Amino acid sequence: MSARIVVTGTDTGIGKTVFAAALAGALDATYWKPVQSGLEDETDSRAVQRLSGLAAERILPERYRLKTPASPHLAAAIDGVGIEIDALDLPDLPRPLVVEGAGGLMVPLTREITYIDVFARWGAPLVLCARTSLGTINHTLLSIEAIRARGIPLLGVAFLGEENADSEQIITELGSTPRLGRLPWLASLDAAALRAAFAAAFDPRDFLGDAP
């Protein structure tokens, strides 16, 4: 079975989908967003296809496509959909699989189950995306504690945004976790620019081994 890597974040709107696109492209992987809330704008799966350079068949269809742009548990209730956790099991594929969650770790999928519960069930290595702006230290260290409390393998932290050397250092030191790299904001965001930025900041081999 090929590597299966979960990409999550400390919060919503921090650039996690852009990072997932870059990672999937760099690993020549398949991408999967199991649950998509909100369909009017460009979905995460479409954004990843546009930015990763991957063929359309490398983007797996979402298991749940919810029209309402809200937390999955609420969007599902409004749309009259029941999210079944057994339907979210990871597929076995002949190439690496990059799986993107929604928002942060504690985003509820149902009234009883959060995304981190599903991540623990999967047991796949996880990459935590963290912004570099003010507030990131607290959010990121709390996320690391939650991940470790559930025994989820943590590959490390991928920082997103402008350089903030002290925040990046204190997070990795206090969190006892690797700094995988930092993806800067790109003035022109397209597949070529993203591929170059990721190659300059990250080593793909860091995502294919076991978490420390």
N, CA and C of each residue as an Amber inpcrd file, in Angstrom:
protein
   636
   0.8450000  -1.1890000   0.0000000   0.0000000   0.0000000   0.0000000
   0.8840000   1.2440000   0.0000000   0.5870000   2.2130000  -0.8450000
   1.3640000   3.4400000  -0.9320000   1.0510000   4.3540000   0.2440000
   1.8830000   5.3800000   0.3860000   1.7320000   6.3320000   1.4850000
   0.3820000   7.0210000   1.4330000  -0.2000000   7.2290000   2.6040000
  -1.4380000   7.9940000   2.7330000  -1.1660000   9.1010000   3.7360000
  -1.3470000  10.3390000   3.3150000  -0.9580000  11.5030000   4.1060000
  -2.1780000  12.3860000   4.2980000  -2.4650000  12.7190000   5.5400000
  -3.5860000  13.5900000   5.8670000  -3.0660000  15.0120000   6.0400000
  -3.7280000  15.9570000   5.4020000  -3.3900000  17.3770000   5.5440000
  -4.5230000  18.0520000   6.3100000  -4.1760000  18.6380000   7.4520000
  -5.1590000  19.3730000   8.2380000  -4.5560000  20.7180000   8.6100000
  -5.3280000  21.5330000   9.3210000  -4.8450000  22.8580000   9.6740000
  -5.2700000  23.2600000  11.0630000  -4.6970000  24.3490000  11.5190000
  -5.0600000  24.8810000  12.8310000  -6.3600000  25.6640000  12.7770000
  -6.7860000  26.0140000  11.5580000  -7.9530000  26.8870000  11.4170000
  -8.4020000  26.8310000   9.9610000  -9.4790000  27.4980000   9.6680000
  -9.9530000  27.5670000   8.2940000  -9.3850000  28.8020000   7.5980000
  -9.2710000  28.7410000   6.2880000  -8.8360000  29.8860000   5.5110000
  -7.3640000  30.2280000   5.6290000  -6.5220000  29.2600000   5.9690000
  -5.1000000  29.5550000   6.1590000  -4.2440000  29.1560000   4.9610000
  -4.8500000  28.5340000   3.9450000  -4.0760000  28.1170000   2.7780000
  -3.8130000  26.6280000   2.7070000  -4.5600000  25.8680000   3.4880000
  -4.3650000  24.4210000   3.5530000  -4.5950000  23.7470000   2.2020000
  -5.6050000  24.1970000   1.4620000  -5.8910000  23.5920000   0.1580000
  -4.7650000  23.8610000  -0.8310000  -4.1920000  25.0560000  -0.7940000
  -3.0590000  25.3730000  -1.6640000  -1.8800000  24.4670000  -1.3250000
  -1.6280000  24.2850000  -0.0330000  -0.5420000  23.3890000   0.3650000
  -0.8290000  21.9560000  -0.0870000  -2.0580000  21.4940000   0.0900000
  -2.4110000  20.1300000  -0.3170000  -2.2100000  19.9500000  -1.8170000
  -2.5370000  20.9720000  -2.5980000  -2.3190000  20.9000000  -4.0440000
  -0.8430000  20.7820000  -4.3650000  -0.0260000  21.5890000  -3.6800000
   1.4200000  21.5430000  -3.9110000   1.9950000  20.1840000  -3.5240000
   1.5610000  19.6580000  -2.3960000   2.0640000  18.3710000  -1.9400000
   1.6510000  17.2480000  -2.8810000   0.3800000  17.2420000  -3.2720000
  -0.0980000  16.1980000  -4.1840000   0.6550000  16.2390000  -5.5060000
   0.9080000  17.4450000  -6.0130000   1.6490000  17.5700000  -7.2510000
   3.0830000  17.1020000  -7.1060000   3.7310000  17.4710000  -6.0100000
   5.1300000  17.1000000  -5.7930000   5.3070000  15.5930000  -5.6480000
   4.3180000  14.9230000  -5.0710000   4.3990000  13.4750000  -4.8620000
   3.7950000  12.6800000  -6.0150000   3.2830000  13.3910000  -7.0280000
   2.5820000  12.7250000  -8.1340000   1.5030000  11.8060000  -7.5610000
   0.7380000  12.3690000  -6.6530000  -0.2000000  11.6010000  -5.8470000
  -1.6160000  11.6830000  -6.3960000  -2.5210000  11.0390000  -5.6720000
  -3.9620000  11.2080000  -5.8490000  -4.4620000  12.0680000  -4.6880000
  -5.4520000  12.9020000  -4.9340000  -5.9870000  13.8000000  -3.9170000
  -7.4280000  13.4350000  -3.6150000  -7.7840000  13.5810000  -2.3200000
  -9.1740000  13.3090000  -1.9230000  -9.6030000  14.2680000  -0.8290000
 -10.7170000  14.9210000  -1.0520000 -11.3920000  15.7470000  -0.0400000
 -12.6940000  15.0180000   0.2830000 -12.7680000  14.2730000   1.3820000
 -13.9440000  13.4340000   1.6290000 -15.2560000  14.1990000   1.7540000
 -15.2100000  15.3760000   2.4080000 -16.4370000  16.1350000   2.6510000
 -16.2270000  17.5760000   2.2070000 -17.0810000  18.0380000   1.2950000
 -17.0220000  19.4210000   0.8100000 -18.3060000  20.1350000   1.2030000
 -18.1580000  21.2410000   1.9320000 -19.3110000  22.0710000   2.2900000
 -19.2700000  23.3580000   1.4740000 -20.3180000  23.6180000   0.7320000
 -20.3800000  24.7950000  -0.1210000 -19.9460000  24.4660000  -1.5280000
 -20.8600000  24.6530000  -2.4910000 -20.5950000  24.2600000  -3.8720000
 -20.6950000  25.4140000  -4.8580000 -21.0860000  26.5940000  -4.3950000
 -21.2900000  27.7050000  -5.3240000 -19.9710000  28.2300000  -5.8820000
 -18.9670000  28.3760000  -5.0310000 -17.6630000  28.8430000  -5.4840000
 -16.8150000  27.6400000  -5.8970000 -15.5920000  27.8920000  -6.2930000
 -14.6870000  26.8090000  -6.6660000 -14.4750000  25.8780000  -5.4710000
 -14.7430000  24.6000000  -5.6450000 -14.5370000  23.6540000  -4.5520000
 -13.0470000  23.4070000  -4.3590000 -12.6990000  22.8190000  -3.2200000
 -11.2960000  22.5150000  -2.9560000 -10.7480000  21.5200000  -3.9730000
 -11.5560000  20.5440000  -4.3500000 -11.0950000  19.5570000  -5.3330000
 -10.7780000  20.2180000  -6.6690000 -11.6090000  21.1470000  -7.0930000
 -11.3470000  21.8550000  -8.3520000 -10.1150000  22.7440000  -8.2370000
  -9.9520000  23.3780000  -7.1000000  -8.7690000  24.2100000  -6.8980000
  -7.4980000  23.3680000  -6.9340000  -7.5540000  22.1940000  -6.3200000
  -6.3810000  21.3170000  -6.3190000  -6.0630000  20.8460000  -7.7270000
  -7.0780000  20.5010000  -8.4940000  -6.8110000  20.0870000  -9.8690000
  -6.1650000  21.2190000 -10.6640000  -6.6470000  22.4320000 -10.4490000
  -6.1020000  23.5870000 -11.1770000  -4.6750000  23.9030000 -10.7680000
  -4.3480000  23.7310000  -9.4890000  -3.0550000  24.1640000  -8.9770000
  -2.0060000  23.0620000  -8.8970000  -2.4300000  21.8180000  -8.8960000
  -1.4880000  20.7110000  -8.6930000  -0.8270000  20.2260000  -9.9650000
  -1.5020000  20.4490000 -11.1020000  -1.0060000  19.8830000 -12.3420000
  -1.3760000  18.4270000 -12.5370000  -2.1770000  17.8790000 -11.6350000
  -2.5890000  16.4840000 -11.7320000  -3.7270000  16.3270000 -12.7410000
  -3.7780000  15.1610000 -13.3610000  -4.8660000  14.8470000 -14.2780000
  -6.1750000  14.7190000 -13.4950000  -7.2800000  14.9170000 -14.1750000
  -8.5910000  14.9020000 -13.5170000  -8.8590000  13.5880000 -12.7940000
  -8.3680000  12.4770000 -13.3390000  -8.6290000  11.1760000 -12.7120000
  -7.8640000  10.9900000 -11.3980000  -6.9100000  11.8980000 -11.1250000
  -6.1720000  11.8350000  -9.8560000  -6.8940000  12.5690000  -8.7390000
  -8.0020000  13.1980000  -9.0550000  -8.8060000  13.8830000  -8.0470000
 -10.0250000  13.0180000  -7.7700000 -10.0380000  12.3550000  -6.6340000
 -11.1610000  11.4710000  -6.3100000 -12.4050000  12.3030000  -6.0050000
 -13.5610000  11.8240000  -6.3720000 -14.7930000  12.5560000  -6.0500000
 -15.0500000  12.5850000  -4.5470000 -15.6010000  13.6740000  -4.0870000
 -15.9380000  13.7810000  -2.6720000 -16.9790000  12.7270000  -2.3070000
 -16.8830000  12.2270000  -1.0980000 -17.9020000  11.2750000  -0.6410000
 -19.2020000  12.0030000  -0.3080000 -19.0710000  13.2040000   0.2280000
 -20.2460000  14.0240000   0.5350000 -20.0290000  15.4190000  -0.0330000
 -20.9640000  15.8620000  -0.8790000 -20.9500000  17.2200000  -1.4460000
 -22.1540000  17.9550000  -0.8850000 -21.8900000  18.8620000   0.0300000
 -22.9540000  19.5620000   0.7410000 -23.1000000  20.9770000   0.1810000
 -24.3170000  21.3510000  -0.1450000 -24.5480000  22.6570000  -0.7770000
 -24.3110000  23.8200000   0.1730000 -24.6720000  23.6550000   1.4260000
 -24.6220000  24.7540000   2.3800000 -23.1820000  25.0320000   2.8220000
 -22.7180000  26.2840000   2.7080000 -21.3570000  26.6170000   3.1510000
 -21.3170000  26.8210000   4.6630000 -21.1330000  25.7280000   5.3900000
 -21.1320000  25.7720000   6.8500000 -20.3260000  24.5920000   7.3550000
 -20.1640000  24.4970000   8.6570000 -19.5320000  23.3200000   9.2430000
 -20.2370000  22.0690000   8.7270000 -19.4950000  20.9930000   8.4300000
 -20.1320000  19.8200000   7.8220000 -21.3410000  19.2860000   8.5790000
 -21.2990000  19.2930000   9.9090000 -22.4350000  18.7510000  10.6600000
 -23.6990000  19.5810000  10.4050000 -23.5390000  20.9000000  10.3330000
 -24.6820000  21.7830000  10.1040000 -25.1030000  21.7490000   8.6400000
 -24.1270000  21.7710000   7.7320000 -24.4490000  21.7150000   6.3060000
 -25.2090000  20.4390000   5.9750000 -24.7780000  19.3220000   6.5610000
 -25.4570000  18.0520000   6.3090000 -26.8880000  18.0840000   6.8400000
 -27.0740000  18.6560000   8.0170000 -28.4250000  18.7290000   8.5920000
 -29.3320000  19.5980000   7.7310000 -28.8350000  20.7320000   7.2800000
 -29.6370000  21.6280000   6.4470000 -29.9640000  20.9750000   5.1090000
 -28.9880000  20.2500000   4.5490000 -29.1810000  19.6060000   3.2480000
 -29.9440000  18.2870000   3.3400000 -30.2080000  17.8300000   4.5700000
 -30.9160000  16.5660000   4.7370000 -30.0670000  15.3590000   4.4210000
 -28.7800000  15.4380000   4.7220000 -27.8390000  14.3530000   4.4420000
 -27.3120000  13.7960000   5.7490000 -27.1800000  12.4840000   5.8400000
 -26.5830000  11.8470000   7.0030000 -25.1700000  11.4060000   6.6850000
 -24.1860000  11.9680000   7.3530000 -22.7960000  11.5670000   7.1260000
 -22.5190000  10.2890000   7.8960000 -22.1340000   9.2590000   7.1710000
 -21.8050000   7.9560000   7.7620000 -20.2900000   7.8230000   7.8460000
 -19.7710000   7.6260000   9.0380000 -18.3320000   7.5700000   9.2320000
 -17.7090000   6.4030000   8.4770000 -18.4210000   5.2700000   8.3940000
 -17.8750000   4.1050000   7.6810000 -17.6550000   4.4080000   6.2020000
 -18.3650000   5.3990000   5.6750000 -18.2200000   5.7510000   4.2580000
 -16.9700000   6.5750000   3.9920000 -16.2580000   6.9540000   5.0560000
 -15.0850000   7.8120000   4.9080000 -13.7710000   7.0400000   5.0210000
 -13.8270000   5.7160000   5.0310000 -12.5920000   4.9390000   5.1220000
 -11.6740000   5.2530000   3.9440000 -10.3790000   5.2740000   4.2000000
  -9.4090000   5.6050000   3.1640000  -9.3290000   4.5080000   2.1110000
  -9.2660000   4.8850000   0.8460000  -9.1100000   3.8860000  -0.2140000
  -7.6620000   3.4090000  -0.3110000  -7.4760000   2.1910000  -0.7740000
  -6.1380000   1.6600000  -1.0580000  -5.8230000   1.9390000  -2.5160000
  -4.7260000   2.6300000  -2.7570000  -4.3600000   3.0230000  -4.1070000
  -2.9100000   2.6510000  -4.3870000  -2.5440000   2.5210000  -5.6700000
  -1.1730000   2.1380000  -6.0070000  -0.1800000   3.2870000  -5.9660000
  -0.6320000   4.4870000  -5.6150000   0.2520000   5.6440000  -5.5460000
  -0.0830000   6.4330000  -4.2840000   0.7590000   7.3830000  -3.8860000
   0.4530000   8.1570000  -2.6750000  -0.9110000   8.8400000  -2.7470000
  -1.5240000   8.9670000  -1.5900000  -2.8310000   9.6200000  -1.4680000
  -2.7100000  10.7750000  -0.4900000  -3.1020000  11.9620000  -0.9210000
  -3.1550000  13.1390000  -0.0570000  -4.6150000  13.4170000   0.2570000
  -4.9500000  13.3910000   1.5380000  -6.3290000  13.5650000   1.9870000
  -6.4270000  14.8770000   2.7540000  -7.3720000  15.7130000   2.3850000
  -7.5320000  17.0100000   3.0400000  -8.7930000  17.0410000   3.8830000
  -8.6270000  17.4360000   5.1340000  -9.7820000  17.6250000   6.0040000
 -10.4280000  18.9710000   5.7450000 -11.3550000  19.3450000   6.6080000
 -12.0560000  20.6280000   6.4840000 -11.7480000  21.4750000   7.7100000
 -11.2800000  22.7050000   7.4920000 -11.0120000  23.5890000   8.6200000
  -9.9780000  23.0110000   9.5590000 -10.2430000  23.0950000  10.8640000
  -9.3220000  22.5840000  11.8630000  -9.6800000  21.1900000  12.3360000
  -8.9400000  20.7310000  13.3220000  -9.0740000  19.3570000  13.8040000
 -10.4340000  19.0580000  14.4270000 -10.9900000  20.0200000  15.1270000
 -12.2140000  19.7800000  15.8890000 -13.4850000  20.1110000  15.1120000
 -13.3860000  20.2850000  13.8260000 -14.5830000  20.5220000  13.0150000
 -15.5100000  19.3130000  13.1150000 -16.7720000  19.5020000  13.5120000
 -17.6800000  18.3600000  13.6510000 -18.2450000  17.9050000  12.3130000
 -18.2310000  16.5970000  12.1220000 -18.8690000  15.9780000  10.9590000
 -20.3090000  15.5910000  11.2710000 -20.5400000  15.2080000  12.5070000
 -21.8810000  14.9290000  13.0100000 -21.9770000  15.5490000  14.4010000
 -23.0770000  15.3300000  15.0800000 -23.2180000  15.8420000  16.4420000
 -22.3320000  15.0850000  17.4290000 -21.7800000  13.9580000  17.0050000
 -20.9650000  13.1440000  17.9040000 -19.5060000  13.0080000  17.4610000
 -19.2260000  13.2030000  16.1840000 -17.9080000  12.8790000  15.6260000
 -17.2570000  14.1180000  15.0260000 -15.9880000  14.3710000  15.4000000
 -15.2120000  15.4450000  14.7990000 -14.2020000  14.8520000  13.8110000
 -13.5890000  15.7380000  13.0270000 -12.6160000  15.2640000  12.0490000
 -11.4430000  14.5550000  12.7180000 -11.0140000  15.0300000  13.8820000
  -9.8700000  14.3930000  14.5210000 -10.2000000  12.9630000  14.9520000
 -11.4640000  12.6900000  15.2420000 -11.8680000  11.3110000  15.5410000
 -11.6720000  10.4210000  14.3140000 -11.9850000  10.9480000  13.1450000
 -11.8010000  10.1990000  11.9140000 -10.3100000  10.0160000  11.6190000
  -9.5090000  11.0690000  11.8560000  -8.0720000  10.9510000  11.6500000
  -7.4830000   9.8590000  12.5430000  -7.9400000   9.7930000  13.7920000
  -7.4530000   8.7590000  14.7030000  -7.8640000   7.3770000  14.2180000
  -9.0470000   7.2580000  13.6920000  -9.5170000   5.9920000  13.1400000
  -8.6570000   5.5710000  11.9530000  -8.2900000   6.5240000  11.1140000
  -7.4540000   6.2060000   9.9590000  -6.0460000   5.7930000  10.3820000
  -5.4680000   6.5260000  11.3280000  -4.1070000   6.2270000  11.7710000
  -3.0310000   6.5820000  10.7620000  -3.3660000   7.3840000   9.7650000
  -2.4010000   7.7680000   8.7300000  -1.5720000   8.9540000   9.2110000
  -0.3130000   9.0670000   8.7590000   0.5140000  10.2120000   9.1380000
  -0.1350000  11.5300000   8.7350000   0.0490000  12.5280000   9.5710000
  -0.6620000  13.7940000   9.4150000   0.3260000  14.9550000   9.3010000
   0.0130000  15.8930000   8.4260000   0.7350000  17.1560000   8.3200000
  -0.1760000  18.2580000   8.8600000   0.3490000  19.0410000   9.7960000
  -0.4150000  20.1340000  10.3770000   0.0140000  21.4400000   9.7160000
  -0.9020000  22.0910000   9.0130000  -0.6340000  23.3920000   8.3970000
  -0.9420000  24.4910000   9.4010000  -0.0130000  25.4360000   9.5260000
  -0.1770000  26.5340000  10.4790000   0.1970000  27.8470000   9.8150000
  -0.5960000  28.8640000  10.0400000  -0.2450000  30.1820000   9.5330000
   0.9070000  30.7560000  10.3610000   1.5650000  31.7640000   9.8530000
   2.6790000  32.3740000  10.5720000   2.2970000  33.6660000  11.2710000
   1.0630000  34.1110000  11.1180000   0.6410000  35.3960000  11.6800000
   0.3130000  35.2730000  13.1680000  -0.0240000  36.4020000  13.7700000
  -0.2680000  36.4780000  15.2070000  -1.3510000  35.4940000  15.6490000
  -1.0960000  34.7970000  16.7320000  -2.0340000  33.8090000  17.2590000
  -1.6800000  32.3910000  16.9110000  -0.7090000  32.2130000  16.0200000
  -0.4140000  30.8640000  15.5440000   0.2130000  29.9750000  16.6130000
   0.9540000  30.5400000  17.5570000   1.6380000  29.7130000  18.5550000
   0.6180000  28.9370000  19.3830000  -0.3440000  29.6330000  19.9310000
  -1.3580000  28.9790000  20.7590000  -2.1550000  27.9530000  19.9570000
  -2.6580000  28.3490000  18.7880000  -3.4780000  27.4390000  17.9850000
  -2.6960000  26.1940000  17.5780000  -1.4420000  26.3870000  17.2150000
  -0.6640000  25.2570000  16.7120000  -0.2720000  24.3060000  17.8360000
   0.1610000  24.8360000  18.9760000   0.5460000  23.9590000  20.0820000
  -0.6610000  23.1970000  20.6340000  -1.8230000  23.8420000  20.6930000
  -3.0270000  23.1270000  21.1180000  -3.3730000  22.0100000  20.1360000
  -3.2100000  22.2800000  18.8460000  -3.4890000  21.2670000  17.8260000
  -2.5300000  20.0920000  17.9570000  -1.2520000  20.3790000  18.1900000
  -0.2640000  19.3080000  18.3620000  -0.6270000  18.4420000  19.5600000
  -1.0320000  19.0750000  20.6580000  -1.4260000  18.2970000  21.8420000
  -2.6180000  17.3960000  21.5380000  -3.5980000  17.9190000  20.8240000
  -4.7800000  17.1210000  20.4980000  -4.4180000  15.9390000  19.6000000
  -3.5330000  16.1680000  18.6410000  -3.1050000  15.0960000  17.7430000
  -2.4080000  13.9950000  18.5280000  -1.4780000  14.3790000  19.3930000
  -0.7010000  13.3860000  20.1480000  -1.5660000  12.6580000  21.1790000
  -2.5500000  13.3670000  21.7430000  -3.4190000  12.7290000  22.7400000
  -4.1990000  11.5770000  22.1430000  -4.4090000  11.6090000  20.8300000
  -5.1690000  10.5500000  20.1560000  -4.2700000   9.5580000  19.4360000
  -2.9640000   9.6790000  19.6280000  -2.0430000   8.7200000  19.0570000
  -1.9090000   8.7890000  17.5510000  -2.1710000   9.9570000  16.9590000
  -2.0790000  10.1140000  15.5090000  -0.6380000  10.4470000  15.1340000
  -0.0390000   9.7430000  14.1900000   1.3370000  10.0560000  13.7850000
   1.4090000  11.4510000  13.1730000   2.3210000  12.2790000  13.6810000
   2.4740000  13.6550000  13.2040000   3.7960000  13.7860000  12.4570000
   3.7120000  14.0370000  11.1670000   4.9170000  14.2020000  10.3630000
   5.6220000  15.5130000  10.6770000   4.8710000  16.5400000  11.0180000
   5.4550000  17.8230000  11.3380000   4.5180000  18.9520000  10.9670000
   5.0420000  20.1760000  11.0930000   4.2600000  21.3730000  10.8190000
   4.7340000  22.0070000   9.5150000   3.7860000  22.3420000   8.6450000
   4.0540000  23.1070000   7.4290000   3.5220000  24.5060000   7.6510000
   4.3960000  25.4930000   7.6270000   3.9840000  26.8700000   7.8660000
   3.5730000  27.5310000   6.5590000   2.5880000  28.4320000   6.6560000
   2.0330000  29.0990000   5.4880000   2.0020000  30.5960000   5.7390000
   2.6680000  31.3570000   4.8860000   2.6440000  32.8060000   5.0260000
   4.0250000  33.4120000   5.0340000   4.0850000  34.6620000   5.4480000
   5.3650000  35.3690000   5.4990000   6.2320000  34.8160000   6.6340000
   7.5310000  34.9450000   6.4830000   8.4470000  34.3860000   7.4710000
   8.2160000  35.0030000   8.8480000   8.1780000  34.1380000   9.8550000
   8.1090000  34.5530000  11.2590000   8.9890000  33.5660000  12.0120000
  10.2890000  33.8080000  11.9580000  11.2700000  32.8190000  12.4160000
  11.0700000  32.4290000  13.8720000  10.7740000  33.4130000  14.7390000
  10.6470000  33.0800000  16.1550000   9.4240000  32.2000000  16.4180000
   8.2860000  32.5380000  15.8160000   7.0840000  31.7160000  16.0090000
   7.3040000  30.3020000  15.4900000   7.9140000  30.1920000  14.3250000
   8.1690000  28.8690000  13.7640000   9.0930000  28.0650000  14.6720000
  10.0990000  28.7200000  15.2350000  11.0470000  28.0180000  16.0920000
  10.4140000  27.5810000  17.4060000   9.6800000  28.4840000  18.0560000
   9.1060000  28.1320000  19.3580000   8.0440000  27.0620000  19.2230000
   7.3020000  27.0690000  18.1330000   6.2900000  26.0310000  17.9170000
   6.9470000  24.6650000  17.7860000   7.9840000  24.5800000  16.9730000
   8.6190000  23.2800000  16.7570000   9.3890000  22.8240000  17.9930000
   9.9440000  23.7760000  18.7540000  10.6580000  23.3980000  19.9760000
   9.6980000  22.9250000  21.0610000   8.6960000  23.7400000  21.3900000
   7.7590000  23.3550000  22.4430000   6.8880000  22.1820000  22.0180000
   6.6100000  22.1010000  20.7280000   5.7960000  21.0020000  20.2280000
   6.5830000  19.7450000  19.9250000   7.9090000  19.8160000  20.0320000
   8.7910000  18.6630000  19.7630000   8.4120000  17.9860000  18.4440000
   8.3130000  18.8080000  17.4120000   7.9060000  18.2810000  16.1120000
   8.7210000  18.9460000  15.0160000   8.9560000  18.2610000  13.8930000
   9.7490000  18.8540000  12.8210000   9.0630000  20.0440000  12.1570000
   9.8750000  20.9780000  11.7290000   9.4350000  22.0430000  10.8300000
   9.6480000  21.5230000   9.4230000   8.5750000  21.2570000   8.7130000
   8.6830000  20.6770000   7.3790000   9.0960000  21.7110000   6.3420000
   8.7680000  22.9830000   6.5820000   9.0770000  24.0470000   5.6410000
   8.0300000  25.1340000   5.7450000   8.1940000  26.1440000   4.9030000
   7.2340000  27.2580000   4.9040000   6.9080000  27.6330000   3.4700000
   5.6160000  27.6210000   3.1660000   5.1450000  28.0250000   1.8470000
   4.7300000  29.4840000   1.9170000   5.4250000  30.3780000   1.1970000
   5.0780000  31.7960000   1.2740000   3.8340000  32.1130000   0.4640000
   3.2290000  33.2750000   0.7590000   2.1520000  33.7560000  -0.0930000
   2.7180000  34.0800000  -1.4650000   1.9960000  33.7350000  -2.4980000
   2.4640000  33.9380000  -3.8640000   1.6440000  35.0360000  -4.5360000
   2.3310000  36.0170000  -5.1010000   1.6450000  37.1270000  -5.7660000
   0.8410000  36.6340000  -6.9600000   1.3870000  35.6440000  -7.6440000
   0.6920000  35.0280000  -8.7790000   0.5590000  33.5380000  -8.4850000
  -0.6460000  33.1210000  -8.1660000  -0.8640000  31.7400000  -7.7610000
  -1.3430000  30.9170000  -8.9520000  -0.4290000  30.1520000  -9.5070000
  -0.7730000  29.2090000 -10.5580000   0.0550000  27.9530000 -10.3490000
  -0.1800000  26.9340000 -11.1640000   0.4580000  25.6430000 -10.9390000
   1.9750000  25.7370000 -10.9970000   2.5070000  26.4780000 -11.9510000
   3.9550000  26.5670000 -12.1040000   4.6020000  27.2890000 -10.9260000
   4.0090000  28.4090000 -10.5180000   4.5570000  29.1700000  -9.3980000
   4.4800000  28.3690000  -8.1040000   3.3830000  27.6650000  -7.9030000
   3.2180000  26.8630000  -6.6920000   4.2120000  25.7070000  -6.6690000
   4.3900000  25.0620000  -7.7850000   5.3440000  23.9490000  -7.8680000
   6.7600000  24.4210000  -7.5360000   7.1480000  25.5710000  -8.0580000
   8.4850000  26.1020000  -7.8010000   8.6520000  26.4920000  -6.3350000
   7.6370000  27.1260000  -5.7560000   7.7180000  27.5510000  -4.3580000
   7.8060000  26.3540000  -3.4200000   7.0310000  25.3210000  -3.7110000
   7.0650000  24.1320000  -2.8660000   8.4270000  23.4520000  -2.9700000
   8.9660000  23.3390000  -4.1620000  10.2580000  22.6850000  -4.3570000
  11.3750000  23.4280000  -3.6340000  11.2560000  24.7560000  -3.5400000
  12.2770000  25.5440000  -2.8720000  12.1890000  25.4500000  -1.3480000
  11.0310000  25.0740000  -0.8250000  10.8030000  25.1390000   0.6200000
  10.6880000  23.7920000   1.3020000  10.3710000  22.7310000   0.5520000
  10.0850000  21.4360000   1.1600000  10.8700000  20.3280000   0.4670000
  11.1080000  19.2520000   1.2130000  11.7070000  18.0400000   0.6660000
  10.6200000  16.9680000   0.6330000  10.1860000  16.5160000  -0.5450000
   9.1110000  15.5220000  -0.6150000   9.3890000  14.2640000   0.1960000
  10.6490000  13.9280000   0.3970000  10.9760000  12.7210000   1.1570000
  10.5180000  12.8070000   2.5990000  10.3690000  14.0350000   3.1320000
   9.9230000  14.1980000   4.5110000   8.4820000  13.7540000   4.7220000
   7.7500000  13.6060000   3.6460000   6.3290000  13.2520000   3.7540000
   6.0860000  11.7540000   3.5190000   7.0980000  11.0270000   3.1740000
   6.9150000   9.6310000   2.7920000   7.4060000   8.6390000   3.8130000
   8.0050000   9.1220000   4.9060000   8.4670000   8.2170000   5.9360000
   7.4930000   8.1890000   7.0910000   7.8530000   7.4320000   8.1260000
   7.0230000   7.3630000   9.3240000   7.2130000   8.6210000  10.1480000
   6.1810000   9.0270000  10.8390000   6.2660000  10.1970000  11.6990000
   7.1450000   9.8890000  12.8990000   7.9330000  10.8700000  13.3880000
   8.7780000  10.6430000  14.5500000   7.9450000  10.5280000  15.8210000
